[in-house]
Amino acid sequence: MTATLTTRPAISAAGLRKTFGSTVVLDDVDLTVTEGTVFALLGPNGAGKTTMVRILATLLPADGGSIRVAGHDLARDPDGVRAAIGLTGQFAAVDRLLTVRENLWLMARLHRLGRAEAGRRVARLIERLDLGASARKPASLLSGGQQRRLDLAMTLVGDPRLLFLDEPTTGLDPRSRHAMWQIVRELVAEGVTVFLTTQYLDEADQLADRIAVLDHGRVVVEGTPDELKRRIPGGHLLLRFTDPAAWRAAAAALATAHRDEDALTLQVPGDGDVASLRAVLGTLDRVRAEPGSLTIHTPDLDDVFFAFTGAPAADAALEETR
């Protein structure tokens, strides 16, 4: 995660609303994204995440609300917004018949870059996103991870200061996902703002400075990853015993523990910090009850997600197809 060096908003939305027929997809959403940070929007399928991205990227009109993106009023100056942003969607938008280099050249020409500047930018992006060995290959021959990197490179041709990444690592193997994470960190270190939607909660935990959880069209909780995890109860130390006598001695000494005599386990409430762990181990030493193993569980973003999101929206598929 990155250190916040500015408090200026890259995105500010108040009362953002969108409906499709009688279905309310975004219901008076308020949102602020600070420049030079990663902001992650989480939520179940149908919650409104992709609709939010499409509105902020000028691809879909809002039905209501006041919205500014990259310093421009979204309704009055959509061209100003488009000039400042880049969007990488859920699926790689590359021409599979063109080579890597040709795809990037096409994007450079669409941005009306001069030949010299286009050549410099294309060469720099090929090197930066580790596409050199594939530069002369048709996009159809690239792996999934390479296609996603090419898709991101095409977005970066326009040198955006605000980057929308809509589930950018879906379908990638762990190595490709980590490579994409590193690219995102480098971009943010250079001052780029990233608005990220993802189904991978560990991805949000790794990258995001702030997270908002969207459910049924509303932001139900927002904060830093650590703030959100602290809001969830359930941290505990799980002790497993192999000796029934040791289990009974420990159960008598640890009055707050949840007991499972059949499994010979004790679940001791706690936040997993060193002091609480030392206190439990000290108690076990005093009663000479040595566990066979112990596991520390602290709330994670999975716990946050399940705690703050409810049942699937009735028309979940509607939002994804718009």
Backbone hydrogen bonds in HBPLUS format (Angstrom, degrees):
<---DONOR---> <-ACCEPTOR-->    atom                        ^
c    i                          cat <-CA-CA->   ^        H-A-AA   ^      H-
h    n   atom  resd res      DA  || num        DHA   H-A  angle D-A-AA Bond
n    s   type  num  typ     dist DA aas  dist angle  dist       angle   num
A0035-GLU N   A0008-ARG O   2.82 MM  27  5.81 169.7  1.83 174.3 170.9     1
A0010-ALA N   A0033-VAL O   2.65 MM  23  5.58 153.2  1.72 155.4 165.2     2
A0070-ALA N   A0010-ALA O   2.69 MM  60  4.84 168.1  1.70 160.3 158.6     3
A0011-ILE N   A0033-VAL O   3.26 MM  22  4.96 158.6  2.31 135.3 137.5     4
A0033-VAL N   A0011-ILE O   2.85 MM  22  4.96 162.0  1.88 145.3 147.7     5
A0012-SER N   A0068-ARG O   2.94 MM  56  5.30 156.5  2.00 152.7 156.3     6
A0068-ARG N   A0012-SER O   2.85 MM  56  5.30 160.0  1.89 155.3 161.9     7
A0013-ALA N   A0031-LEU O   2.74 MM  18  5.01 158.7  1.79 156.0 159.4     8
A0031-LEU N   A0013-ALA O   2.87 MM  18  5.01 158.4  1.91 136.5 140.0     9
A0014-ALA N   A0066-SER O   2.86 MM  52  5.21 149.3  1.95 148.9 158.5    10
A0066-SER N   A0014-ALA O   2.89 MM  52  5.21 157.8  1.94 153.1 157.3    11
A0016-LEU N   A0029-VAL O   2.95 MM  13  4.77 156.9  2.00 140.1 132.9    12
A0029-VAL N   A0016-LEU O   2.86 MM  13  4.77 159.9  1.90 133.8 132.8    13
A0017-ARG N   A0064-GLY O   2.98 MM  47  4.95 149.1  2.08 137.1 132.5    14
A0063-ASP N   A0017-ARG O   2.81 MM  46  5.44 152.4  1.88 158.4 161.2    15
A0018-LYS N   A0026-LEU O   2.93 MM   8  4.88 154.9  2.00 131.5 132.5    16
A0025-VAL N   A0018-LYS O   2.86 MM   7  5.60 148.8  1.96 147.6 157.8    17
A0026-LEU N   A0018-LYS O   3.06 MM   8  4.88 165.8  2.09 139.2 140.9    18
A0020-PHE N   A0023-THR O   2.86 MM   3  5.22 157.7  1.91 153.7 158.9    19
A0023-THR N   A0020-PHE O   3.04 MM   3  5.22 158.7  2.09 128.4 126.8    20
A0027-ASP N   A0217-GLY O   2.82 MM 190  5.14 178.9  1.82 135.0 134.8    21
A0194-VAL N   A0037-THR O   2.96 MM 157  6.34 168.5  1.97 155.9 159.7    22
A0209-ASP N   A0038-VAL O   2.85 MM 171  5.38 159.0  1.89 140.0 146.1    23
A0210-ARG N   A0038-VAL O   3.40 MM 172  6.86 159.4  2.45 157.4 162.1    24
A0039-PHE N   A0194-VAL O   2.83 MM 155  6.22 165.7  1.85 167.8 171.8    25
A0196-LEU N   A0039-PHE O   2.76 MM 157  5.98 167.4  1.77 159.8 164.2    26
A0040-ALA N   A0210-ARG O   2.99 MM 170  6.41 166.9  2.01 156.8 159.0    27
A0212-ALA N   A0040-ALA O   2.94 MM 172  6.40 158.1  1.99 164.9 171.9    28
A0041-LEU N   A0196-LEU O   2.69 MM 155  6.10 159.2  1.73 163.6 171.0    29
A0042-LEU N   A0212-ALA O   2.86 MM 170  6.19 169.9  1.87 165.1 168.0    30
A0214-LEU N   A0042-LEU O   2.71 MM 172  5.99 174.3  1.71 157.5 157.0    31
A0047-ALA N   A0044-PRO O   3.05 MM   3  5.53 146.2  2.16 143.1 140.3    32
A0217-GLY N   A0047-ALA O   3.22 MM 170  5.56 139.4  2.39 136.4 144.2    33
A0052-MET N   A0048-GLY O   2.95 MM   4  6.09 153.0  2.02 146.2 153.5    34
A0053-VAL N   A0049-LYS O   3.05 MM   4  6.44 159.3  2.09 151.6 156.4    35
A0054-ARG N   A0050-THR O   2.91 MM   4  6.12 164.9  1.93 152.9 157.0    36
A0055-ILE N   A0051-THR O   2.98 MM   4  6.18 152.4  2.05 149.0 155.9    37
A0056-LEU N   A0052-MET O   3.01 MM   4  6.24 173.1  2.01 156.8 158.4    38
A0057-ALA N   A0053-VAL O   2.90 MM   4  6.00 141.7  2.05 148.0 158.6    39
A0059-LEU N   A0054-ARG O   2.76 MM   5  4.97 138.7  1.93 163.9 164.4    40
A0058-THR N   A0055-ILE O   3.04 MM   3  5.16 161.4  2.08 113.5 115.1    41
A0074-LEU N   A0067-ILE O   3.01 MM   7  5.68 170.4  2.02 144.9 148.0    42
A0069-VAL N   A0072-HIS O   2.87 MM   3  5.32 154.5  1.93 155.0 154.5    43
A0072-HIS N   A0069-VAL O   3.00 MM   3  5.32 164.5  2.03 113.9 118.9    44
A0077-ASP N   A0073-ASP O   2.80 MM   4  5.46 156.6  1.86 155.1 159.6    45
A0081-VAL N   A0077-ASP O   3.26 MM   4  6.65 151.4  2.35 146.8 154.6    46
A0082-ARG N   A0078-PRO O   2.94 MM   4  6.23 163.5  1.97 151.2 154.9    47
A0083-ALA N   A0079-ASP O   3.03 MM   4  6.21 147.4  2.14 144.2 152.4    48
A0084-ALA N   A0081-VAL O   3.00 MM   3  5.38 148.3  2.10 109.1 118.7    49
A0161-ARG N   A0084-ALA O   3.04 MM  77  5.83 150.0  2.13 146.0 151.6    50
A0162-LEU N   A0084-ALA O   3.30 MM  78  6.42 143.9  2.44 154.5 157.1    51
A0086-GLY N   A0162-LEU O   2.91 MM  76  6.39 136.5  2.10 154.2 162.6    52
A0164-PHE N   A0086-GLY O   2.81 MM  78  6.10 171.6  1.82 155.9 157.7    53
A0088-THR N   A0164-PHE O   2.86 MM  76  6.18 165.8  1.88 166.5 170.5    54
A0166-ASP N   A0088-THR O   2.94 MM  78  6.23 169.7  1.95 169.2 172.5    55
A0098-LEU N   A0095-ASP O   3.17 MM   3  5.59 147.3  2.29 109.8 118.6    56
A0140-SER N   A0096-ARG O   3.13 MM  44  4.59 141.3  2.29 134.1 124.3    57
A0139-ALA N   A0098-LEU O   2.87 MM  41  6.16 154.9  1.94 159.8 155.2    58
A0103-ASN N   A0099-THR O   2.89 MM   4  6.11 156.7  1.95 152.1 157.8    59
A0100-VAL N   A0137-LYS O   3.10 MM  37  6.26 131.0  2.35 154.3 160.8    60
A0104-LEU N   A0100-VAL O   3.13 MM   4  6.44 161.6  2.17 152.2 156.5    61
A0101-ARG N   A0135-ALA O   3.05 MM  34  5.26 165.6  2.07 147.6 143.2    62
A0105-TRP N   A0101-ARG O   2.88 MM   4  6.12 156.3  1.93 150.4 157.7    63
A0106-LEU N   A0102-GLU O   2.87 MM   4  6.01 157.5  1.92 147.3 153.3    64
A0107-MET N   A0103-ASN O   3.09 MM   4  6.39 158.1  2.14 146.0 151.3    65
A0108-ALA N   A0104-LEU O   2.90 MM   4  6.15 154.5  1.96 146.9 154.5    66
A0109-ARG N   A0105-TRP O   2.93 MM   4  6.17 156.4  1.98 153.0 158.2    67
A0110-LEU N   A0106-LEU O   2.98 MM   4  6.25 151.6  2.06 145.9 154.2    68
A0111-HIS N   A0107-MET O   3.04 MM   4  6.32 137.2  2.23 141.3 152.4    69
A0111-HIS N   A0108-ALA O   3.20 MM   3  5.09 127.9  2.48  90.7 104.2    70
A0113-LEU N   A0108-ALA O   3.13 MM   5  5.70 172.3  2.13 154.9 154.9    71
A0112-ARG N   A0109-ARG O   2.85 MM   3  4.76 153.9  1.92 102.0 109.0    72
A0118-ALA N   A0114-GLY O   2.76 MM   4  5.84 162.9  1.78 161.9 167.8    73
A0119-GLY N   A0115-ARG O   2.92 MM   4  6.08 157.4  1.98 146.5 152.2    74
A0120-ARG N   A0116-ALA O   3.04 MM   4  6.35 158.0  2.09 148.4 154.0    75
A0121-ARG N   A0117-GLU O   2.90 MM   4  6.09 166.5  1.92 154.2 157.9    76
A0122-VAL N   A0118-ALA O   2.89 MM   4  5.99 166.2  1.91 153.6 157.5    77
A0123-ALA N   A0119-GLY O   3.03 MM   4  6.07 164.8  2.06 145.0 149.6    78
A0124-ARG N   A0120-ARG O   2.95 MM   4  6.09 157.5  2.00 147.3 153.8    79
A0125-LEU N   A0121-ARG O   2.99 MM   4  6.16 159.2  2.03 149.0 154.2    80
A0126-ILE N   A0122-VAL O   2.97 MM   4  6.15 156.6  2.02 151.2 157.6    81
A0127-GLU N   A0123-ALA O   3.13 MM   4  6.30 158.9  2.18 145.1 150.3    82
A0128-ARG N   A0124-ARG O   2.86 MM   4  6.01 162.6  1.89 147.7 153.5    83
A0129-LEU N   A0125-LEU O   2.98 MM   4  5.93 163.5  2.00 147.4 150.5    84
A0131-LEU N   A0126-ILE O   2.86 MM   5  4.91 175.3  1.86 158.1 157.4    85
A0130-ASP N   A0127-GLU O   3.21 MM   3  5.17 162.5  2.24 106.9 108.5    86
A0134-SER N   A0131-LEU O   3.01 MM   3  5.30 141.3  2.16 106.4 118.1    87
A0135-ALA N   A0132-GLY O   3.30 MM   3  5.12 170.0  2.31 104.6 107.5    88
A0137-LYS N   A0134-SER O   2.96 MM   3  5.19 164.1  1.98 115.3 120.3    89
A0141-LEU N   A0138-PRO O   2.97 MM   3  5.70 162.3  2.00 121.7 126.9    90
A0142-LEU N   A0139-ALA O   3.14 MM   3  5.34 166.9  2.15 111.4 115.3    91
A0147-GLN N   A0143-SER O   2.91 MM   4  6.17 157.0  1.96 153.3 159.7    92
A0148-ARG N   A0144-GLY O   3.04 MM   4  6.30 152.0  2.12 145.3 152.6    93
A0149-ARG N   A0145-GLY O   3.02 MM   4  6.29 153.3  2.09 143.8 151.1    94
A0150-LEU N   A0146-GLN O   2.83 MM   4  6.10 155.1  1.90 148.9 156.1    95
A0151-ASP N   A0147-GLN O   2.87 MM   4  6.05 157.1  1.92 145.0 151.6    96
A0152-LEU N   A0148-ARG O   2.98 MM   4  6.23 156.0  2.04 145.6 151.4    97
A0153-ALA N   A0149-ARG O   2.83 MM   4  6.06 156.5  1.89 146.3 153.5    98
A0154-MET N   A0150-LEU O   2.89 MM   4  6.17 154.6  1.95 152.3 158.3    99
A0155-THR N   A0151-ASP O   3.16 MM   4  6.46 147.3  2.27 139.4 148.1   100
A0155-THR N   A0152-LEU O   3.05 MM   3  5.01 117.3  2.46  93.9 109.6   101
A0156-LEU N   A0152-LEU O   2.93 MM   4  6.24 146.4  2.04 148.2 158.2   102
A0157-VAL N   A0154-MET O   3.41 MM   3  5.32 151.2  2.50  94.9 102.8   103
A0159-ASP N   A0156-LEU O   2.91 MM   3  5.09 164.8  1.93 114.9 118.1   104
A0193-THR N   A0161-ARG O   2.96 MM  32  6.19 172.6  1.97 146.6 147.9   105
A0163-LEU N   A0193-THR O   2.77 MM  30  6.08 169.0  1.78 164.4 167.5   106
A0195-PHE N   A0163-LEU O   2.83 MM  32  6.17 164.7  1.86 158.1 162.5   107
A0165-LEU N   A0195-PHE O   2.86 MM  30  6.12 168.1  1.87 156.5 159.6   108
A0197-THR N   A0165-LEU O   2.93 MM  32  6.38 158.7  1.97 162.2 163.3   109
A0167-GLU N   A0197-THR O   2.73 MM  30  5.21 145.2  1.85 130.7 137.1   110
A0172-LEU N   A0169-THR O   3.09 MM   3  5.46 166.7  2.11 133.3 132.9   111
A0177-ARG N   A0173-ASP O   2.93 MM   4  6.18 157.1  1.98 159.0 166.7   112
A0178-HIS N   A0174-PRO O   3.00 MM   4  6.21 162.5  2.03 150.7 154.3   113
A0179-ALA N   A0175-ARG O   3.01 MM   4  6.26 149.4  2.11 142.7 151.6   114
A0180-MET N   A0176-SER O   2.98 MM   4  6.24 152.3  2.06 145.7 152.6   115
A0181-TRP N   A0177-ARG O   2.93 MM   4  6.26 153.8  2.00 149.1 156.9   116
A0182-GLN N   A0178-HIS O   3.05 MM   4  6.31 155.8  2.11 146.3 151.5   117
A0183-ILE N   A0179-ALA O   3.17 MM   4  6.48 152.5  2.25 143.4 150.3   118
A0184-VAL N   A0180-MET O   3.02 MM   4  6.32 159.3  2.06 152.4 157.6   119
A0185-ARG N   A0181-TRP O   2.95 MM   4  6.28 160.3  1.99 153.5 158.6   120
A0186-GLU N   A0182-GLN O   3.02 MM   4  6.26 157.5  2.07 147.7 153.3   121
A0187-LEU N   A0183-ILE O   3.00 MM   4  6.27 157.2  2.05 151.4 157.3   122
A0188-VAL N   A0184-VAL O   3.01 MM   4  6.27 163.8  2.03 155.7 159.4   123
A0189-ALA N   A0185-ARG O   2.96 MM   4  6.15 152.0  2.04 145.8 153.9   124
A0190-GLU N   A0186-GLU O   3.23 MM   4  6.49 129.6  2.50 135.9 147.8   125
A0190-GLU N   A0187-LEU O   3.04 MM   3  5.19 136.9  2.23  98.0 110.3   126
A0192-VAL N   A0187-LEU O   3.14 MM   5  5.53 159.5  2.18 144.2 138.0   127
A0191-GLY N   A0188-VAL O   2.89 MM   3  5.02 161.1  1.93 108.0 113.6   128
A0203-GLU N   A0200-TYR O   3.06 MM   3  5.27 130.7  2.31 100.3 113.4   129
A0204-ALA N   A0200-TYR O   3.35 MM   4  6.84 152.7  2.43 148.3 154.4   130
A0205-ASP N   A0201-LEU O   3.01 MM   4  6.24 156.6  2.06 145.0 152.0   131
A0206-GLN N   A0202-ASP O   2.92 MM   4  6.05 149.6  2.01 141.8 149.1   132
A0207-LEU N   A0203-GLU O   3.02 MM   4  6.13 155.4  2.08 149.6 155.6   133
A0208-ALA N   A0204-ALA O   2.88 MM   4  5.20 158.3  1.93 139.2 146.4   134
A0211-ILE N   A0223-GLY O   2.80 MM  12  5.56 161.8  1.83 151.6 155.8   135
A0223-GLY N   A0211-ILE O   2.97 MM  12  5.56 151.9  2.05 152.7 161.7   136
A0213-VAL N   A0221-VAL O   2.93 MM   8  5.51 163.1  1.96 164.9 167.2   137
A0220-VAL N   A0213-VAL O   2.83 MM   7  5.82 152.7  1.91 164.8 174.1   138
A0215-ASP N   A0218-ARG O   2.83 MM   3  5.42 162.9  1.85 154.4 157.6   139
A0218-ARG N   A0215-ASP O   3.08 MM   3  5.42 164.4  2.10 113.9 118.9   140
A0228-LEU N   A0224-THR O   2.99 MM   4  6.24 164.2  2.02 162.7 166.1   141
A0229-LYS N   A0225-PRO O   3.05 MM   4  6.26 161.9  2.08 150.1 155.0   142
A0230-ARG N   A0226-ASP O   2.99 MM   4  6.15 147.2  2.10 145.3 153.8   143
A0231-ARG N   A0228-LEU O   3.12 MM   3  5.33 145.3  2.25 101.8 112.0   144
A0232-ILE N   A0229-LYS O   3.24 MM   3  5.55 163.5  2.27 108.2 113.2   145
A0270-GLY N   A0235-GLY O   2.94 MM  35  5.28 161.1  1.97 128.0 125.3   146
A0236-HIS N   A0297-HIS O   2.87 MM  61  5.36 154.2  1.93 147.8 156.5   147
A0297-HIS N   A0236-HIS O   2.86 MM  61  5.36 173.4  1.86 175.8 173.7   148
A0237-LEU N   A0268-VAL O   2.79 MM  31  5.03 154.8  1.86 142.0 150.0   149
A0268-VAL N   A0237-LEU O   2.82 MM  31  5.03 167.0  1.83 151.8 149.7   150
A0238-LEU N   A0295-THR O   2.76 MM  57  5.05 169.8  1.77 159.5 160.0   151
A0295-THR N   A0238-LEU O   2.87 MM  57  5.05 148.9  1.97 139.7 149.8   152
A0239-LEU N   A0266-LEU O   2.79 MM  27  5.10 172.5  1.79 158.8 161.3   153
A0266-LEU N   A0239-LEU O   2.91 MM  27  5.10 149.7  2.00 141.5 150.4   154
A0240-ARG N   A0293-SER O   2.98 MM  53  5.30 173.7  1.98 153.9 153.8   155
A0292-GLY N   A0240-ARG O   2.60 MM  52  5.59 137.3  1.78 143.0 157.9   156
A0293-SER N   A0240-ARG O   3.23 MM  53  5.30 150.4  2.33 140.3 142.1   157
A0241-PHE N   A0264-LEU O   2.87 MM  23  5.38 160.6  1.91 165.3 170.7   158
A0247-TRP N   A0243-ASP O   2.98 MM   4  6.32 155.1  2.04 153.3 161.2   159
A0248-ARG N   A0244-PRO O   2.95 MM   4  6.22 159.1  1.99 150.0 154.4   160
A0249-ALA N   A0245-ALA O   3.03 MM   4  6.28 158.3  2.08 147.7 153.4   161
A0250-ALA N   A0246-ALA O   2.96 MM   4  6.12 160.9  2.00 149.9 155.0   162
A0251-ALA N   A0247-TRP O   2.82 MM   4  6.00 158.7  1.87 151.7 158.2   163
A0252-ALA N   A0248-ARG O   3.03 MM   4  6.19 152.6  2.11 143.8 150.2   164
A0253-ALA N   A0249-ALA O   3.14 MM   4  6.35 145.2  2.27 139.4 148.6   165
A0253-ALA N   A0250-ALA O   3.11 MM   3  5.07 120.0  2.49  93.1 108.1   166
A0254-LEU N   A0250-ALA O   2.86 MM   4  6.00 146.3  1.98 153.7 162.4   167
A0257-ALA N   A0254-LEU O   3.19 MM   3  5.65 164.2  2.22 116.3 121.1   168
A0258-HIS N   A0267-GLN O   2.83 MM   9  4.92 165.4  1.85 137.0 138.7   169
A0267-GLN N   A0258-HIS O   2.91 MM   9  4.92 159.8  1.95 140.6 147.4   170
A0260-ASP N   A0265-THR O   3.08 MM   5  5.29 150.1  2.17 162.9 156.1   171
A0264-LEU N   A0260-ASP O   2.84 MM   4  5.78 114.4  2.28 137.3 155.9   172
A0265-THR N   A0260-ASP O   3.07 MM   5  5.29 160.6  2.11 142.1 146.3   173
A0277-LEU N   A0273-ASP O   3.12 MM   4  6.36 158.8  2.17 152.1 158.6   174
A0278-ARG N   A0274-VAL O   2.86 MM   4  6.03 161.9  1.90 153.2 158.0   175
A0279-ALA N   A0275-ALA O   3.01 MM   4  6.23 151.0  2.10 144.7 152.5   176
A0280-VAL N   A0276-SER O   3.09 MM   4  6.35 157.9  2.14 146.6 151.2   177
A0281-LEU N   A0277-LEU O   3.01 MM   4  6.25 169.9  2.02 155.7 158.5   178
A0282-GLY N   A0278-ARG O   2.87 MM   4  5.98 148.6  1.97 142.6 151.7   179
A0283-THR N   A0279-ALA O   3.03 MM   4  6.29 153.6  2.10 144.3 150.6   180
A0284-LEU N   A0280-VAL O   3.00 MM   4  6.34 158.2  2.05 151.7 157.6   181
A0285-ASP N   A0281-LEU O   2.94 MM   4  6.18 150.9  2.03 144.4 152.2   182
A0286-ARG N   A0282-GLY O   3.08 MM   4  6.34 154.0  2.15 146.1 152.5   183
A0287-VAL N   A0283-THR O   3.25 MM   4  6.58 147.2  2.36 146.0 153.7   184
A0289-ALA N   A0284-LEU O   2.96 MM   5  5.12 168.9  1.97 148.0 150.8   185
A0288-ARG N   A0285-ASP O   3.12 MM   3  4.85 157.2  2.18  98.2 104.8   186
A0303-ASP N   A0300-ASP O   2.99 MM   3  5.38 120.6  2.35 105.6 118.9   187
A0304-VAL N   A0300-ASP O   3.16 MM   4  6.59 152.9  2.23 144.5 152.6   188
A0305-PHE N   A0301-LEU O   2.82 MM   4  5.95 165.6  1.84 148.6 152.0   189
A0306-PHE N   A0302-ASP O   3.01 MM   4  6.26 168.7  2.02 154.9 156.6   190
A0307-ALA N   A0303-ASP O   2.92 MM   4  5.96 145.8  2.04 142.6 152.6   191
A0308-PHE N   A0304-VAL O   3.05 MM   4  6.17 149.1  2.15 153.6 159.8   192
A0309-THR N   A0305-PHE O   3.06 MM   4  5.95 130.9  2.31 147.8 157.3   193
A0318-LEU N   A0315-ASP O   3.02 MM   3  5.51 142.1  2.17 112.5 122.9   194
A0321-THR N   A0317-ALA O   3.27 MM   4  6.43 134.6  2.49 147.9 158.5   195
A0321-THR N   A0318-LEU O   3.27 MM   3  5.49 141.5  2.42 101.8 112.0   196
